[in-house]
């Protein structure tokens, strides 16, 4: 499974930029990686594990802005086509995440 978090948060004031930075840092600390600006992804070994990370994101949601959370399968993620301009980009394999059970 893959968990995708995409967001559009206000950045007009110093306080709102701080909230944005803290939200982003918490995503990174939970094992998410930046896919694009304001879009972060995380690989999860199971649906249950994905739900754990989704609930963590829900706990850190900022007061203002828009946040989307989506869980997709490895097959769906692998079928994604990514382009840089008109040139098709190959997806780099995600960094291996070790999990202790």
Buried (B, 14 or more C-beta within 10 A) or exposed (E): BBBBBBBEBBEEEEEBEEBBEEBBEBBEEBBBEEBEEBEBBBBBEEEEBBBEBBEBBEEBEBEEBEBEBEBBEEEEBEEEEEEEEEEEEEEEEEEEEEEEE
